[in-house]
């Protein structure tokens, strides 16, 4: 089959065909994930009435986290949390290879987590699932790493397009979040996969938007100053959300035993959902209420339902919802659940926009009140742009999910201002920050990306003849005679690198027999310009070369000699990787 394909179908056409298949698979996965979440949520609702205050809020989210944690620990036996980050990691360090179980594991675990009330979104898992579909399909046809990378992007784009019915947003997700370049060779497969994923979702679930939004109040240019203010506000909300997520992840990461993480996560999540029921699940119902201008409905089924007519209490309640969402999301994932931060960022953004307009309206400073519905929609774009560092995706995702294209200009303004505000304090988005801190992130900067794809192990050279510091000059000359290198590592009896000898340094004495028994290696060896620790990123390696001006640098592991890295080897490997990295 592979031989027939290579003979009759050229590579570019075949990749487009595979992109179509990936789009269908990822679209079906998105439909299945939605169905599983709704089915499990229905099962939960059959056991209790969610229109009254009840204590089941303290129980069901715990059950969902526990089931997901047990499934991951004893069935999957692999870490499938932070789906988007793991896709980025596979692109950068695993040649875009994802395991077979990643095509279904996140679907099962996230449906249990969200269906039982976990305060996370389904978008991270569907990105992971779609990327795994693309990766495994490409592996079956033994495609090259750069083609696998493209198919991973196709799967992720189709997953986003399918779950939100937003093909443009799916395409932009791969460009802004996964950092894949939109070139002549990659544009067509990505578009095909994204459109196909959205089409499959529409066929099964209907041509309707995710959130119901009808613009009942026109937007005019006199509101632009308030839109800019909202963008700045959303930028700081994005900063708060990102920092709280990072802080909570650090807290859970320091707890080594899974059962203690579960106890802490369950306690935090159940308490927050009991006090603030709109935190239950993805929170799409709360978003629809705010987009409809019905803020008091958020207090239904809560302990504070009797206060729903108090304007200022409603404002405080909404503010607390936005402030605690990051903790509820982190507690869900930290306790063992599986879910993403797409939906939480949309949730917080909707609350931020509504809160901003609602506050200004009730302060009585404005002659004509702001549209809380319009500003809630703008807030969704603003916070997502700041949290994800993806302003274009945030604009089109919000517009495609709600049909709010009439507000395109204010959406654009809020997105850019929020992104710029947040970027001043955080240079990376919530998904890319973890890898960027470790120097493992691919970016649109070709040089840096190629260095990230290069691994030190592939450029270490070990054909250097080593010498001992106690060797005489006569023995050193013997070592030179059997070596084709002009550089010699000096290693002691314990294997530790103590210095180097360069041929030019001893050229003036190596032909003097009278010194052969009187001069020893430790007398003429020199200190290396720098030592590279095994596992150092190639970006740091190149910085050391630039700093020292050396052509060869030794590599050590805890002080023990391993080999040398040379500029010539790096440049040769760089050219090979760059050739495979390009889609054209």
HUDA-V859258 format. One record per pair of residues at least 4 apart in sequence whose C-alpha atoms are under 6 Angstrom apart, sorted by sequence separation. I is the first residue (numbers start at 1). J is the second residue. If there is no record, write none. Layout:
i: {I & I}
j: {J & J}
This chain:
i: {5 & 19 & 22 & 23 & 35 & 65 & 69 & 70 & 71 & 72 & 73 & 89 & 90 & 91 & 101 & 106 & 107 & 110 & 111 & 114 & 126 & 127 & 132 & 158 & 161 & 169 & 172 & 173 & 174 & 175 & 182 & 183 & 192 & 201 & 202 & 230 & 234 & 249 & 261 & 262 & 265 & 266 & 270 & 272 & 273 & 290 & 320 & 327 & 330 & 331 & 333 & 345 & 351 & 354 & 355 & 372 & 375 & 383 & 384 & 385 & 393 & 396 & 397 & 399 & 414 & 419 & 423 & 428 & 429 & 436 & 491 & 492 & 506 & 515 & 521 & 545 & 556 & 570 & 577 & 72 & 91 & 113 & 138 & 161 & 175 & 182 & 202 & 289 & 290 & 300 & 332 & 333 & 385 & 399 & 428 & 435 & 436 & 491 & 545 & 556 & 90 & 161 & 174 & 273 & 299 & 385 & 399 & 435 & 443 & 491 & 556 & 273 & 442 & 490 & 491 & 555 & 361 & 490 & 555 & 161 & 385 & 490 & 554 & 555 & 138 & 160 & 384 & 490 & 554 & 489 & 553 & 296 & 440 & 488 & 553 & 135 & 157 & 357 & 381 & 488 & 552 & 157 & 381 & 487 & 552 & 357 & 487 & 551 & 395 & 486 & 551 & 134 & 135 & 486 & 134 & 354 & 106 & 131 & 134 & 153 & 354 & 353 & 354 & 466 & 468 & 533 & 534 & 353 & 465 & 466 & 467 & 468 & 531 & 532 & 533 & 534 & 131 & 170 & 391 & 466 & 468 & 501 & 531 & 533 & 130 & 131 & 500 & 103 & 130 & 322 & 350 & 353 & 499 & 500 & 102 & 167 & 352 & 499 & 167 & 499 & 103 & 127 & 130 & 350 & 102 & 103 & 349 & 350 & 385 & 167 & 349 & 127 & 382 & 386 & 126 & 161 & 165 & 378 & 382 & 386 & 98 & 346 & 349 & 381 & 385 & 158 & 162 & 154 & 158 & 161 & 162 & 382 & 386 & 157 & 161 & 97 & 154 & 158 & 162 & 345 & 84 & 389 & 68 & 83 & 388 & 83 & 387 & 388 & 474 & 387 & 473 & 83 & 472 & 473 & 472 & 473 & 64 & 65 & 472 & 64 & 471 & 95 & 470 & 471 & 64 & 96 & 469 & 96 & 469 & 61 & 60 & 61 & 61 & 269 & 269 & 496 & 497 & 496 & 497 & 495 & 496 & 265 & 265 & 265 & 262 & 33 & 37 & 41 & 261 & 36 & 40 & 41 & 211 & 37 & 213 & 293 & 245 & 248 & 252 & 291 & 241 & 245 & 451 & 451 & 462 & 461 & 460 & 461 & 26 & 460 & 460 & 22 & 26 & 30 & 22 & 26 & 30 & 23 & 27 & 238 & 234 & 238 & 234 & 238 & 235 & 119 & 121 & 119 & 120 & 117 & 118 & 119 & 117 & 114 & 19 & 23 & 27 & 31 & 20 & 16 & 20 & 23 & 24 & 27 & 19 & 23 & 27 & 231 & 235 & 239 & 234 & 231 & 232 & 235 & 231 & 235 & 213 & 210 & 211 & 209 & 209 & 62 & 119 & 120 & 119 & 58 & 118 & 176 & 124 & 57 & 122 & 123 & 121 & 122 & 120 & 121 & 120 & 121 & 173 & 121 & 172 & 121 & 113 & 169 & 169 & 110 & 169 & 109 & 110 & 166 & 53 & 52 & 53 & 51 & 81 & 179 & 179 & 69 & 69 & 68 & 65 & 65 & 85 & 92 & 92 & 185 & 185 & 146 & 146}
j: {9 & 23 & 26 & 27 & 39 & 69 & 73 & 74 & 75 & 76 & 77 & 93 & 94 & 95 & 105 & 110 & 111 & 114 & 115 & 118 & 130 & 131 & 136 & 162 & 165 & 173 & 176 & 177 & 178 & 179 & 186 & 187 & 196 & 205 & 206 & 234 & 238 & 253 & 265 & 266 & 269 & 270 & 274 & 276 & 277 & 294 & 324 & 331 & 334 & 335 & 337 & 349 & 355 & 358 & 359 & 376 & 379 & 387 & 388 & 389 & 397 & 400 & 401 & 403 & 418 & 423 & 427 & 432 & 433 & 440 & 495 & 496 & 510 & 519 & 525 & 549 & 560 & 574 & 581 & 77 & 96 & 118 & 143 & 166 & 180 & 187 & 207 & 294 & 295 & 305 & 337 & 338 & 390 & 404 & 433 & 440 & 441 & 496 & 550 & 561 & 96 & 167 & 180 & 279 & 305 & 391 & 405 & 441 & 449 & 497 & 562 & 280 & 449 & 497 & 498 & 562 & 369 & 498 & 563 & 170 & 394 & 499 & 563 & 564 & 148 & 170 & 394 & 500 & 564 & 500 & 564 & 308 & 452 & 500 & 565 & 148 & 170 & 370 & 394 & 501 & 565 & 171 & 395 & 501 & 566 & 372 & 502 & 566 & 411 & 502 & 567 & 151 & 152 & 503 & 152 & 372 & 125 & 152 & 155 & 174 & 375 & 375 & 376 & 488 & 490 & 555 & 556 & 376 & 488 & 489 & 490 & 491 & 554 & 555 & 556 & 557 & 155 & 194 & 415 & 490 & 492 & 525 & 555 & 557 & 155 & 156 & 525 & 129 & 156 & 348 & 376 & 379 & 525 & 526 & 129 & 194 & 379 & 526 & 195 & 527 & 132 & 156 & 159 & 379 & 132 & 133 & 379 & 380 & 415 & 198 & 380 & 159 & 414 & 418 & 159 & 194 & 198 & 411 & 415 & 419 & 132 & 380 & 383 & 415 & 419 & 193 & 197 & 190 & 194 & 197 & 198 & 418 & 422 & 194 & 198 & 135 & 193 & 197 & 201 & 384 & 124 & 429 & 109 & 124 & 429 & 125 & 429 & 430 & 516 & 430 & 516 & 128 & 517 & 519 & 519 & 520 & 112 & 113 & 520 & 113 & 520 & 145 & 520 & 521 & 116 & 148 & 521 & 149 & 522 & 116 & 116 & 117 & 118 & 328 & 331 & 559 & 560 & 560 & 561 & 560 & 561 & 331 & 334 & 335 & 335 & 107 & 111 & 115 & 335 & 111 & 115 & 116 & 288 & 115 & 291 & 373 & 326 & 330 & 334 & 373 & 326 & 330 & 538 & 539 & 563 & 563 & 563 & 564 & 130 & 564 & 565 & 134 & 158 & 162 & 155 & 159 & 163 & 158 & 162 & 383 & 382 & 386 & 383 & 387 & 386 & 280 & 282 & 281 & 282 & 280 & 281 & 282 & 281 & 281 & 189 & 193 & 197 & 201 & 192 & 189 & 193 & 196 & 197 & 200 & 193 & 197 & 201 & 414 & 418 & 422 & 418 & 417 & 418 & 421 & 418 & 422 & 402 & 401 & 402 & 401 & 402 & 266 & 328 & 329 & 329 & 270 & 332 & 390 & 340 & 274 & 339 & 340 & 339 & 340 & 339 & 340 & 340 & 341 & 393 & 342 & 393 & 343 & 337 & 393 & 396 & 338 & 397 & 338 & 339 & 400 & 301 & 301 & 302 & 301 & 338 & 443 & 444 & 336 & 337 & 337 & 336 & 337 & 431 & 442 & 453 & 583 & 584 & 580 & 581}
